[in-house]
Amino acid sequence: MKALREEFNKNLFIPGKKEGLNVELDKAIHLRDFILMGELIAYDALHRNESCGGHFREEYQTEEGEAKRDDENFFYVGCWEYQGNDTTAPVLNKEPLEYEAIKVQTR
């Protein structure tokens, strides 16, 4: 993912004029955002040694093929962010999960 982002940044060409709205610039900005988001999703998926929510890893599943969670180590919402720029590794911010109405359990 990092190599893809670096190649995008290096080879980016945006046609158009500097006057007025440049639709191609808008497209390039959105594409770069998607690349960064994909990289952050991959960071989170590789960071979690479990299967949970949108992250399913084959090495973390039950014999029946269900997600095998690790609530002891990963019971939080993870929010990755680039601090300053996207040339350094992102930083993980954690927000603990608190459930009052339901009991969290494996299927």
C-alpha positions in Angstrom: 0.0 0.0 0.0 2.8 2.4 0.9 4.5 1.7 -2.5 1.2 2.4 -4.3 0.8 5.7 -2.4 4.4 6.7 -3.2 4.0 5.9 -6.9 0.7 7.9 -7.0 2.4 10.9 -5.4 5.5 10.6 -7.7 3.7 10.1 -11.0 0.6 12.3 -10.4 -0.3 14.5 -13.4 -3.3 16.8 -13.2 -4.4 18.3 -16.6 -6.3 21.5 -16.7 -5.9 25.2 -16.1 -5.3 27.0 -12.8 -8.3 29.3 -13.4 -11.7 28.0 -12.4 -12.8 24.7 -11.1 -10.5 21.8 -12.0 -12.5 18.6 -12.0 -9.4 16.5 -12.5 -7.8 18.0 -9.4 -10.9 17.1 -7.4 -10.7 13.6 -8.7 -7.0 13.3 -7.8 -7.7 14.6 -4.2 -10.5 12.0 -3.8 -8.3 9.2 -5.2 -5.5 10.1 -2.8 -7.9 10.1 0.1 -9.1 6.6 -0.9 -5.5 5.3 -1.1 -4.8 6.7 2.4 -8.0 5.2 3.8 -7.2 1.8 2.3 -3.7 2.0 3.9 -5.2 2.8 7.3 -7.7 -0.1 7.0 -4.9 -2.4 6.1 -2.8 -1.2 9.1 -5.8 -1.9 11.4 -6.4 -5.3 9.9 -2.8 -6.4 10.3 -2.6 -4.9 13.8 -5.5 -7.0 15.2 -4.6 -10.5 16.0 -8.3 -11.6 15.9 -11.3 -11.7 13.6 -14.0 -9.1 14.5 -16.4 -6.8 12.7 -15.2 -6.0 9.2 -11.8 -7.8 9.8 -11.8 -11.5 9.2 -8.5 -13.3 9.3 -8.3 -17.0 8.4 -5.8 -17.7 11.1 -8.3 -16.4 13.7 -11.4 -18.5 13.2 -13.2 -21.3 15.1 -13.3 -24.8 13.7 -16.8 -23.9 12.4 -15.4 -21.0 10.5 -16.8 -18.3 12.8 -14.8 -15.2 13.8 -12.5 -15.8 16.8 -12.3 -12.6 18.8 -9.8 -11.5 21.4 -11.8 -9.1 23.6 -9.0 -9.1 26.2 -6.6 -7.3 23.9 -8.8 -5.7 21.3 -12.0 -4.5 23.0 -11.8 -1.0 21.6 -12.6 1.2 18.6 -9.3 1.9 16.8 -8.8 5.2 15.0 -5.6 5.5 13.0 -4.3 8.9 12.0 -1.3 10.4 10.2 0.2 13.1 12.4 1.6 16.0 10.3 2.0 14.1 7.0 1.6 10.7 5.5 5.3 9.9 5.2 5.5 8.4 8.8 3.7 5.5 10.2 0.2 6.2 11.4 -0.6 6.4 15.1 -3.3 4.3 16.8 -5.9 6.0 19.0 -8.0 3.7 21.1 -11.5 4.4 22.5 -12.8 1.7 24.9 -16.1 0.0 24.1 -18.8 0.1 26.7 -22.0 -2.0 26.4 -24.8 -1.7 28.9 -27.8 -3.2 27.1 -26.2 -6.4 25.8 -23.6 -8.9 26.9 -20.8 -9.3 24.5 -20.2 -12.9 23.5 -18.9 -15.1 20.8 -21.6 -16.5 18.4 
